[in-house]
Amino acid sequence: MERENETASVEAGNTETVRTCPGCGAVLQKDDPNRPGYVPPEQWERKAPLCLRCHRLLHYGEVVPVKLEADEYRRQVEGLGATHAILLVVDLFDVEGSVLPELHRFVGTRRVIVAANKVDLLPQAHNPERIRAWLIGRLRERGYDPEEVFLISAKSETGLPELFRRLEAERRPVAVVGAANVGKSSLLNRLIVRYGVKERVRLTTSRLPGTTLARVTIALPNGKTVVDTPGVLPPGRLTPLLLPEELKIVLPRRRIDPRIYQLQAGQTLFLGGLGRVDFVEGERQPFVLYVSNELYVHRTKRERAEAVYAAHRGRLLRPPAEGRVPPLPEWRRHRFVIRPKGAPEKRDLDLGGIGWVVLNGVPAVVDVYLPHGVAPELRPAMI
C-alpha cells in the first residue's frame, strides 16, 4: 500500500495539491537544497510547486544531480506485479540497456505489456513485424513473458492510439517501468494530454537519465490509474557517463541515416573520441553503423589508430571535448570472433548505448574499444 506523501495524483482537468513534486515524484521539503524535492521557502505555499531540480531542468536546462539509491529504487517498484498490470518501456536505440534482466524479479511478474519507444529513429523501410519478433526473442532471453509489443514514438505519437486503447481496456491499474531515459515520462505526458489535463505541469522529461525520482500516479477519467516509476541506470552503458552537451550529440534526435563502410582487415572506425571499432581479420565486407547522425565517424588504418587518437582526441575526435572534467575512463578492448557454422547470418555489435554496427555474419575478428566499464555485446541483427 502506497503512502500518501509519496504519490502525486494528476486528474483530468485539474491538478490536486499534494506534497510531492508533480514533475519527478520526489517528496517535497524546504530544509535541504542538496536533497531531492527541495522547494525554496518562498515557493512553499504555492499550489503543487515544482521542486528546484525540476524547475531548473524545465526552464533553464540546468541539471542538479540527484542519485536514486538501488534500495530506494527497489522499494519503489517491488511487488507492483501483484496489484498492477506492468507496462515495460524499452528504448529501441538501446535495447540491451533497457531490457533489464533483474527488473521482473523486483516487480514480481514476468508477464508484461511492452512499449518499444523511439521507432521513429529507425530507417523508414524497417519491417515492423521483424522488429517485433526480434524484440520478443530478446525479452524472452532475459526472462520476460511479453503479452503484446507496441512499436511507438512518444515524440511523433506513432503507435500511441493502439497502445492507449490497450491500457484503457486493462482492468487493473497500470505501472510503467523501465530503465532511465527510455521515454516513460514522455509517453505518460502524451496520455495526460489525451485526457485533457490543461495545467502546464507535466512529468519532467530530459535527455538526461533519471529525471523521475519516485512514483507519480495519474488518475484517468474512467477511474483507472497509471503509475510512473523511477528509471534505474543500467550497468555497462556509456550514456550515464556522458555530460549533457555530449548526450546532445550521441542520442539521436531524428531518423538515423545508416552509414556503410566497406572495410578491409586492418582498418579502424573512430566513434568520435568515445571509442573505436577495429576490423582485425576477415575478407573485405560492409560495416553498417547505426549511430546518431551528429556523431563524427573517422576511418583510418589500424596501424595508425594510436597516433591518430593521440593527435586528434578532443578536437577532430569528439566528444568528449579536450580538457573534459572529469575525464572518461580509459578504453578497454573487447574482441569478437565470428565463425558461422552454417549459412552466415547478420549480427549486430551493440556499442554500449551509443548505437550498433551490423556485420554480415561471414568470418571476422573485430575489436571494440570503449571506456572501462562499458560492455559491448554481439546479438542477432535487429534490422
Secondary structure as GFF3:
##gff-version 3
##sequence-region A 1 383
A	DSSP	three_ten_helix	4	6	.	.	.	ID=ss1
A	DSSP	beta_strand	9	11	.	.	.	ID=ss2
A	DSSP	beta_strand	14	15	.	.	.	ID=ss3
A	DSSP	three_ten_helix	41	43	.	.	.	ID=ss4
A	DSSP	alpha_helix	52	60	.	.	.	ID=ss5
A	DSSP	alpha_helix	70	77	.	.	.	ID=ss6
A	DSSP	three_ten_helix	80	82	.	.	.	ID=ss7
A	DSSP	beta_strand	85	91	.	.	.	ID=ss8
A	DSSP	alpha_helix	95	98	.	.	.	ID=ss9
A	DSSP	alpha_helix	103	107	.	.	.	ID=ss10
A	DSSP	beta_strand	111	117	.	.	.	ID=ss11
A	DSSP	three_ten_helix	119	121	.	.	.	ID=ss12
A	DSSP	alpha_helix	128	141	.	.	.	ID=ss13
A	DSSP	beta_strand	145	151	.	.	.	ID=ss14
A	DSSP	alpha_helix	160	169	.	.	.	ID=ss15
A	DSSP	beta_strand	174	177	.	.	.	ID=ss16
A	DSSP	alpha_helix	184	194	.	.	.	ID=ss17
A	DSSP	beta_strand	216	219	.	.	.	ID=ss18
A	DSSP	beta_strand	225	228	.	.	.	ID=ss19
A	DSSP	three_ten_helix	239	241	.	.	.	ID=ss20
A	DSSP	alpha_helix	244	250	.	.	.	ID=ss21
A	DSSP	beta_strand	259	263	.	.	.	ID=ss22
A	DSSP	beta_strand	267	271	.	.	.	ID=ss23
A	DSSP	beta_strand	275	282	.	.	.	ID=ss24
A	DSSP	beta_strand	285	290	.	.	.	ID=ss25
A	DSSP	beta_strand	297	301	.	.	.	ID=ss26
A	DSSP	three_ten_helix	302	304	.	.	.	ID=ss27
A	DSSP	alpha_helix	305	312	.	.	.	ID=ss28
A	DSSP	beta_strand	331	338	.	.	.	ID=ss29
A	DSSP	beta_strand	347	350	.	.	.	ID=ss30
A	DSSP	beta_strand	356	359	.	.	.	ID=ss31
A	DSSP	beta_strand	364	371	.	.	.	ID=ss32
A	DSSP	beta_strand	377	380	.	.	.	ID=ss33
###
